[in-house]
């Protein structure tokens, strides 16, 4: 399959007769990290779920790795890693069992080593044998992120990945994202953390009323640039 990890043209997704996505155009190349900003209800979560093939678009065209998303084979779907608002971890399994289960689903070799590495990165070695129902919100989030990256995907989709993370865990995630980006992994994440986006993303986009209303290429450095654009686009203030 030849083509960028994501090419969306005129993407539409409706619910109950109302369009949450109203014509999104988005291309993401290998090695790009696109940060999506926008107010609650702008469609950020819906867009990520469509990109992850968890929702079908109501209109427009979505190609992943050069193939129509509706025709992707299971092997191609394994090239995608996704972590959403709902961590989707099994509460009655331990952290290690959760990761081992997904390692088996992905058909990974050397599963024990991969699970151990993932737990170590997430800082969950000491809680590996505890049921996930005993985990804090931040531990849930770290486990979900470890699971999303477990199979070394080529496209990573993260919905508010810094939510619930303490400063140490957030810092480790930033460094992991930089490493993935340098290795050619395409990343799309949603966030309200403008300061972090300013020095992390290769492109920042604002989603408003179901469309991408503003983009900036390259690291902004100064978050003021993004805040000013957000105020102008979303709040209507210069």
Helices and strands as residue ranges (DSSP letters): E 6-15, E 18-28, E 33-37, H 44-51, E 59-64, E 67-68, G 69-71, H 74-77, E 80-83, H 95-105, H 111-122, G 125-127, G 132-134, H 137-149, E 155-159, H 167-182, E 186-190, H 194-200, E 203-208, E 211-217, H 223-230, I 231-235
